[in-house]
Structure formats: C-alpha cells, structure tokens
Amino acid sequence: MEQNRQLQDVKEAIVRAIVFFDLFDCPLSPYEIWQYLDRSATLLEVKEILTIGLKGIESANGFYFLGSRSNILEERQKRYHFSSAKFKLAERAVRLFSLIPFVKMIAVANIIGSHNLRDGSDIDLFIITAPRRLWLTRLFCAGLAKILGWRPTRETKRNRICLSFYASSDALNLENLKLSSEDLYFNYWLVGLVPLYDRDQTYAKLISENNWLKACLPNWQELRLKSSASSRRAGYRIWSFSSWLDRWERKTFAWQLKIMPGALKNLVNIDTRVRVNDKIIKLYLVDRRREFLDKFSERLDQILRK
C-alpha cells in the first residue's frame, strides 16, 4: 500500500514538473524531469513511469510535454540556438566584469529550462561580490555597460546585458527572497544559474548556503565547476580592507540610491521585487512570479480534472 502511494506521489510530481515548464514552452527530457521533481525518486523510476505513460502527457524525440503542445519541441530547438548566441555575448561581458577585483561570481540567470532563452530577451547576469564591495561593483559594472552600449532600453532589450541582481558573498542565503515556501519559480531560478566566472568556489558556497533547496528539489545535482583562476587575488587582499574603500562603498551606496529612478525607489524593500541594502541589490520593477504561480495552479487543475 505504501509503495503504491509513493509511486503515485512520483507520478504527480512528474506531472507538476512538466506543467510548470510548459509555462515557458520547454519540453523536458527524462533526466531533466528527474532533476526538477519536488519528490525524491530514482532516475530509473521516472523512466519506467514515463515509458508506461501518464494521462495528458505526450512524448516525441526524447522529450515530454502536455498533450497538444508538440509545437514547443521546435521552439526548444530554436531557443537552444538563441541561447548559444546569447551565451557568447554574455561571455564577452563576463570577461570584462571579471577584471573588477571585487567580483567573485558571475552567472547567467533567469533561465527556466536548459538553454531556454527567447530571441528577443535580454541577458540577465547575477553577480556575487566580495563583502563591503557590493555597490562599488555595481558602479563599475553598470558604468562599463552604459559606456559600451550594453544596457537594455525601453526600445531595445534583445541581447542587452541586464544587471539587476547582486549579492555579497557573506550573505548568500537567498531564501528570504521567495514569495512563499511554494515559490517554484525561485527554486528553478536558483538551479538554473549558469556560472561563467567563479572564484574561490563561490558557486559551491552559494548552493551550500541555500541548503533549503535540497528539500524542494531533492534530485537536483549541483554543477561541478573549476574555480576561475585569478592573478588579482593577492592584489585584492592588499586593498580589500582599506578604510578608504569602505568609505567609498558607503558613499557609492548613498549616491546610487539618490539617483535611482523613482519607480524603483518607491518599491525599495516593500516586498521581494526591489531589495536594497549593503548585502543585496535586487532591482526587478516587474516580477512575474505570482503570475506564473497562478497560471501553474490553474493549468495543473485543468490537467488533473481530465
């Protein structure tokens, strides 16, 4: 009886994963489904269930999706190519930003599903900085991006570099940014990070600090990275604790807050959209997580009622 209940739990978890990623036009492979389950299971169990079949779920070319949604197979292929091109642009920006001695990690973010970036989208970067250098890092990164014409505008977002999320390496637990314990989007946002620069095993520390993620996605496997070499480490140690840099950090914080657009300033620390302090900078004027979660619940109910 208990075994049947566990099997049913895994089946329902498979459906939930497929439904959620369907919101982003992303069919899933068996391995991806296994990694994205919110229940513990073996890959073999997942494959066996998929082979037998699930009501409302179809498959083709090794991917699984909701019935009548086979069109997203072609979309996934297109987005793979779009993503590959965007990653090349991201690598160019990362090579420049990694020269800033305070940068500890840079990852491409907002990827829900492997290589699932739309052609018209910008390129979101998540940057982790050394302690007490958060706002100086943003000043340098945003300033360079502005000078080079990389920042998105109202008219042009495609392939531009979006720099809206920074965190200090001494405050890596991001759980308080979740809307609730049911915030699936944030879970998948975190596991979807693709680090392009990683110094001092900062990515591993990020995942370790967010150990709550293991309960949400128990099968997910952390990326294994080689820490990026940096000849700047010694120089950084010499001046990372300089009192004058600390003063400039505080002044930079105050100045950037002063010139922040009113729309963002009005939302500062009201909720999880815009968070501003000496540990984190999150400037998401539009945060669609609630919309996605509502759509997910609605679509899941439709599937389960069939």
C-alpha positions, 0 to 999 in steps of 0.5 A: 500500500505504501509503495503504491502511494509513493509511486503515485506521489512520483507520478504527480510530481512528474506531472507538476514538473512538466506543467510548470515548464510548459509555462515557458514552452520547454519540453523536458527530457527524462533526466531533466524531469528527474532533476526538477521533481519536488519528490525524491525518486530514482532516475530509473523510476521516472523512466519506467513511469514515463515509458508506461505513460501518464494521462495528458502527457505526450512524448516525441524525440526524447522529450515530454510535454502536455498533450497538444503542445508538440509545437514547443519541441521546435521552439526548444530547438530554436531557443537552444540556438538563441541561447548559444548566441546569447551565451557568447555575448554574455561571455564577452561581458563576463570577461570584462566584469571579471577584471573588477577585483571585487567580483567573485561570481558571475552567472547567467540567470533567469533561465527556466529550462536548459538553454531556454532563452527567447530571441528577443530577451535580454541577458540577465547576469547575477553577480556575487561580490566580495563583502563591503564591495557590493555597490562599488561593483555595481558602479563599475559594472553598470558604468562599463555597460552604459559606456559600451552600449550594453544596457537594455532600453525601453526600445531595445532589450534583445541581447542587452546585458541586464544587471539587476541582481547582486549579492555579497558573498557573506550573505548568500542565503537567498531564501528570504527572497521567495514569495512563499515556501511554494515559490517554484519559480525561485527554486528553478531560478536558483538551479538554473544559474549558469556560472561563467566566472567563479572564484574561490568556489563561490558557486559551491558556497552559494548552493551550500548556503541555500541548503533549503533547496535540497528539500524542494528539489531533492534530485537536483545535482549541483554543477561541478565547476573549476574555480576561475583562476585569478592573478588579482587575488593577492592584489585584492587582499592588499586593498580589500580592507582599506578604510578608504574603500569602505568609505567609498562603498558607503558613499557609492551606496548613498549616491546610487540610491539618490539617483535611482529612478523613482519607480524603483525607489518607491518599491525599495524593500516593500516586498521581494521585487526591489531589495536594497541594502549593503548585502543585496541589490535586487532591482526587478520593477516587474516580477512575474512570479505570482503570475506564473504561480497562478497560471501553474495552479490553474493549468495543473487543475485543468490537467488533473480534472481530465 
